[in-house]
């Protein structure tokens, strides 16, 4: 006779594990088993809980008392189980017991009792490790999180250019000159972050495009891992895996060719300024109040000691503000930008901790290069490009 599956765990520990595992799971699914979490036996008697949407999979390993695990595991409804656990009393003990009638799991906590439907573990689709060459390296989780955060705002949401729907991770140079690079662009703005390549992430690292959803999930997991945690990355032509202790995120990569972004980053713009990020962001947000959905252009008239920002909306009126800047060599330039794109870029620079930045401008039709003021202790270097708008 088969022993029914049972599990007993503190409510907080089980809830945290379930919430981490269900991150990639979509609430609405045409394939019922994809709405479920897979419970499976891990090494040394531990428990593993998996969640997936077929493109990205999260696995969490936890030490929890359990027995009678089916050979292929068992699946439970992800959102429903999480909702139940959230409503149970704090610091309580939760028990899961497979019902004698097949296809049901009984969840009990004190006087509370729930019966939920299950599906067989063999029906749950895993992202299998494929027999292909992969590169594995280790780096601080906080640094990888910062590199992804620096470019995530520029990831395209246009499905027609699917190869821009992610962050491009690759390596450049070799030896002491080697750099690990993340890049994203939607054709209107571009963000790039570079870091001295960790051991093992040199010339053999395949360039891969990490999907937008995976970038979001990875940033959340990397942040949750803590400031001193490390992440082990395994990268192949079709899969990327982020391993952070008990949490493992595995994702397909976008099958496409990322454009030659280096051609977009200007090198010869001779008109330069230095500015404080906070007042520039505040002024951009103020004048953008009057912009319309159809016309988001903000005109920036750069002179040697100040920049004047103007937004003109024929239906609403005009907004104007000025910000003090430090001008170097070069001519005065008047140029237009999408105000939302400008604000999001400045907000990212501010969030990364840079209080000032420089901009190198060409003429009104040439893309400028924005560079946050990096400290000597900064290991990550970032660069941003915005395409100009006609104003």
Steps between C-alpha positions, in 0.01 A plus 500: 500500500635846404573731791317835457708814473518712816680825579527701822665841518480841669254723315758779436762262356252325272343828384839655416600191302169486313503872417853476361419195289178641353666817366498386134155338517224677308160518674315427176613188316358300213708205623366417849822349640689825432285667767644252752820472699695176490597355840790258464761331718835679511842372606558380857130486580432863414195628313507673163219717368490603132299754304507564124331660200688277252757773428640563848508271805567574867617231741523544877658243731390497864549275801147393596368183657327289237440138404329290236610720209387346168786407268416780254380740770155655540359837392280747688323816377755780541284810554241321713761344729675835545170675577415237763840527668481882511171484692617246758614620845860616539748259658260208456586153379352388169443141391439366151365146462408319182137391520406134472295599197749562220546850367451697822722652769377596849656812651452541876607763751339502844125494440534601133468231238510528120477241225668590170527315172833355389644379170762228446863607509577319175277748315705798616747624230856564617762705320748217461874552497608433146818327393673809360808700575445755776713756682476525879634784713436663836459865595345716774121497473477873576725588206304293251179653635644850450605417144155370408326792675711750306362380165158348580313828437613497135374148414253514213139391540432482125450133413576560132867553581522205737881510510475829693261353761781427743839596641806392304765336723843446348873549551746726319878513497730240651729455796522802729306701240203264503162650591163348579232709327122541521321704234139577417335723243157557353629704208423829678735470799789277598659401830833323542675380817847344513705331770840333506426147379483247789721192475349263247293767322754587233510436128317166526180659634229480233308822446139442608184711510329457838120547463335801666300286746811306598691824561224616737491166686879482520526853644244414767680176592845663498379777730334250735825299519659781702787747453775245569359208297658353191328372188621217279408556136490218248460626145449304180362585158144417609483522882624720782492397867538725804580297813480690831529243778163326533342704218569407137353690205526332159384669182498458128684777317366687198596329177614799298791729421543817704590799280847654489423748775854644509428686177224694677716626789654832385869559559571834335242743642696815583242698701510396864333591829495376856176517700350393830254217444241581766408855385505389135260215576274727705486762223426233239213366708360850558491611138372157390177561689375702207601252229238295316486130417550587133786742554746427778785710364704717735729759342834550675697815415852443634716809558827520688359540852137387476251292308147616430231229480181575311189292429238643265155346488264676254197378698628581851766767481873511571729388782848644550780452752876558526782303660854619572771301323877511457604540136831395354621554149263510207202683361154560641252233387121484488364145484174317572430173684205287596435635850405160642813335364715784635336477844537121520867519410570772758307304762715194430820702534375639831391157626848365428647758738656751257433859604635654179552405138649631178339529158685519168287654223549529127241692303121499545462184291779292655455267799678620817696291744415525873758374749441492878790641702673184617702497821848345509355218709220424251554169323199527268513756220175609335421684180166621363390621158174677409380553145398863442154617399413781263354796691 
